[in-house]
């Protein structure tokens, strides 16, 4: 079922951070893992990754694979802290909305 709710950037950032919480990944794999759960386009993931890097939440390294350069992303300590904060905020938000919607 296609969601009609627009997912806020802060939620998408948290989803990307969570995706990187267990292992270093490159952009295509990050997008595919997220797409298994929520609809997100390829063109959405890369601006989020750039913002997360600018904020110091992820670091990057480049590696050659099949004669192509892949950019790998890894969560930083600051990124882990941001993810923990985002999870707390999300839980509060969900509880508040559920309180209104009766769930």
DRENDO-1510 file (C-alpha; in Angstrom, 1 decimal, always signed):
<recs>
REC; n; res; u; v; w
REC; 1; UNK; +0.0; +0.0; +0.0 .
REC; 2; UNK; +1.4; +3.4; -1.0 .
REC; 3; UNK; +1.6; +5.9; +1.8 .
REC; 4; UNK; +0.0; +9.3; +1.2 .
REC; 5; UNK; +1.7; +10.8; +4.2 .
REC; 6; UNK; +4.8; +12.9; +3.4 .
REC; 7; UNK; +7.7; +11.7; +5.5 .
REC; 8; UNK; +9.5; +14.6; +7.2 .
REC; 9; UNK; +13.3; +14.9; +6.4 .
REC; 10; UNK; +14.2; +14.4; +10.1 .
REC; 11; UNK; +12.4; +11.1; +10.1 .
REC; 12; UNK; +14.1; +10.1; +6.8 .
REC; 13; UNK; +17.5; +11.1; +8.3 .
REC; 14; UNK; +16.8; +8.9; +11.4 .
REC; 15; UNK; +15.8; +6.0; +9.1 .
REC; 16; UNK; +19.1; +6.3; +7.2 .
REC; 17; UNK; +21.1; +6.5; +10.4 .
REC; 18; UNK; +19.3; +3.4; +11.7 .
REC; 19; UNK; +20.1; +1.6; +8.4 .
REC; 20; UNK; +23.8; +2.4; +9.0 .
REC; 21; UNK; +23.8; +1.5; +12.7 .
REC; 22; UNK; +25.0; -2.0; +12.2 .
REC; 23; UNK; +27.4; -1.8; +9.2 .
REC; 24; UNK; +29.0; +0.5; +6.7 .
REC; 25; UNK; +27.1; +0.6; +3.4 .
REC; 26; UNK; +27.1; +2.4; +0.1 .
REC; 27; UNK; +24.2; +4.6; -1.2 .
REC; 28; UNK; +22.5; +2.0; -3.4 .
REC; 29; UNK; +22.3; -0.6; -0.7 .
REC; 30; UNK; +21.1; +2.0; +1.8 .
REC; 31; UNK; +18.3; +2.9; -0.5 .
REC; 32; UNK; +17.3; -0.7; -1.2 .
REC; 33; UNK; +17.2; -1.6; +2.5 .
REC; 34; UNK; +14.9; +1.3; +3.2 .
REC; 35; UNK; +12.7; +0.5; +0.2 .
REC; 36; UNK; +12.1; -2.9; +1.7 .
REC; 37; UNK; +10.1; -1.1; +4.4 .
REC; 38; UNK; +9.0; +2.4; +3.2 .
REC; 39; UNK; +8.7; +4.0; -0.3 .
REC; 40; UNK; +11.7; +6.2; -0.9 .
REC; 41; UNK; +13.3; +7.1; -4.2 .
REC; 42; UNK; +16.9; +6.9; -5.2 .
REC; 43; UNK; +17.0; +10.6; -5.6 .
REC; 44; UNK; +15.9; +11.1; -2.0 .
REC; 45; UNK; +18.6; +9.1; -0.3 .
REC; 46; UNK; +21.7; +11.0; -1.6 .
REC; 47; UNK; +20.8; +14.5; -0.4 .
REC; 48; UNK; +20.0; +13.0; +3.0 .
REC; 49; UNK; +23.4; +11.3; +3.0 .
REC; 50; UNK; +25.1; +14.6; +2.1 .
REC; 51; UNK; +23.3; +16.4; +4.9 .
REC; 52; UNK; +24.2; +13.7; +7.4 .
REC; 53; UNK; +27.8; +14.0; +6.4 .
REC; 54; UNK; +27.8; +17.8; +6.7 .
REC; 55; UNK; +26.3; +17.5; +10.2 .
REC; 56; UNK; +29.0; +15.0; +11.2 .
REC; 57; UNK; +26.6; +12.1; +11.7 .
REC; 58; UNK; +28.3; +9.9; +9.1 .
REC; 59; UNK; +31.8; +9.6; +7.6 .
REC; 60; UNK; +32.6; +8.4; +4.2 .
REC; 61; UNK; +35.3; +6.5; +2.4 .
REC; 62; UNK; +35.7; +5.6; -1.3 .
REC; 63; UNK; +36.6; +2.2; -2.7 .
REC; 64; UNK; +36.9; +0.8; -6.2 .
REC; 65; UNK; +34.6; -2.0; -7.0 .
REC; 66; UNK; +34.4; -3.4; -10.6 .
REC; 67; UNK; +36.2; -0.4; -11.9 .
REC; 68; UNK; +33.7; +2.0; -10.3 .
REC; 69; UNK; +34.1; +4.1; -7.2 .
REC; 70; UNK; +31.7; +3.4; -4.4 .
REC; 71; UNK; +31.2; +5.8; -1.5 .
REC; 72; UNK; +30.7; +4.0; +1.8 .
REC; 73; UNK; +28.9; +5.6; +4.7 .
REC; 74; UNK; +29.5; +4.8; +8.4 .
REC; 75; UNK; +27.8; +6.1; +11.5 .
REC; 76; UNK; +29.9; +8.4; +13.8 .
REC; 77; UNK; +29.5; +8.6; +17.6 .
REC; 78; UNK; +27.6; +11.9; +17.0 .
REC; 79; UNK; +25.4; +10.1; +14.6 .
REC; 80; UNK; +24.7; +7.4; +17.1 .
REC; 81; UNK; +23.7; +10.1; +19.6 .
REC; 82; UNK; +21.5; +11.8; +17.1 .
REC; 83; UNK; +19.8; +8.4; +16.3 .
REC; 84; UNK; +19.1; +7.8; +20.0 .
REC; 85; UNK; +17.6; +11.3; +20.3 .
REC; 86; UNK; +15.5; +10.8; +17.1 .
REC; 87; UNK; +14.2; +7.5; +18.4 .
REC; 88; UNK; +13.0; +9.2; +21.7 .
REC; 89; UNK; +11.4; +12.0; +19.8 .
REC; 90; UNK; +9.7; +9.6; +17.4 .
REC; 91; UNK; +8.3; +7.5; +20.3 .
REC; 92; UNK; +6.9; +10.6; +22.0 .
REC; 93; UNK; +5.3; +11.7; +18.7 .
REC; 94; UNK; +3.8; +8.3; +18.0 .
REC; 95; UNK; +2.3; +8.2; +21.5 .
REC; 96; UNK; +0.8; +11.7; +21.1 .
REC; 97; UNK; -0.7; +10.9; +17.7 .
REC; 98; UNK; -2.0; +7.6; +18.9 .
REC; 99; UNK; -3.5; +9.4; +21.9 .
REC; 100; UNK; -5.5; +11.5; +19.5 .
REC; 101; UNK; -6.4; +8.8; +17.0 .
REC; 102; UNK; -7.3; +6.4; +19.7 .
REC; 103; UNK; -4.7; +3.7; +18.9 .
</recs>
